[in-house]
């Protein structure tokens, strides 16, 4: 028997632009569209004989029909990549004294609905009491704080930062700058 089993499920839904040269004679730019995708990471932590073990499972981005809770649920529970993870977690839950599921998510309303749906499912599970709780993703919370601070500043600063990032991303400028900075640092030693 396991001492405990805790499954953390971290997910985020986000639009991603997909570009494919699907038709002959067209470029990938002509055949681009935006798709909702769901990225997930599962972490199963279980205790056995006084020691804790961690299993991380990373899922590839899964296309969604929309960012509605039912579509995220389908990706999370019914996708062929996720089914074995849930089967392993269920097996650990069946053998453990204490069991819990933690959801890490942003504040999107669909995520909230999904959490409460999963919470109700776990409450009625045959496994007995499986605690199901949610936590806010700290990256999203941090991002909101930074955006609020930037809005308190002069707005051209935000535009300048965006333009600088775009400039660094295109044309290999960042790699060239990194190489020069490395040379300068090494010459100073």
Secondary structure, 3 states (H helix, E strand, C coil): CEEEEEEEEEEEEEEEEEECCCCCCCCCCCCEEEEEEEEEEEEEEEEECCEEEEEEEECCCEEECCCCHHHHHHHHHHCHHHHHHHHHHHHHHHHEEEEEEEEEECCCHHHHHHHHHHHHHHHCCCCCCCEEEEEECHHHHHHHHHHHHHHHCCHHHHHHHHHHHHHHHHHHHHHHHHHHHHHHHHHHC
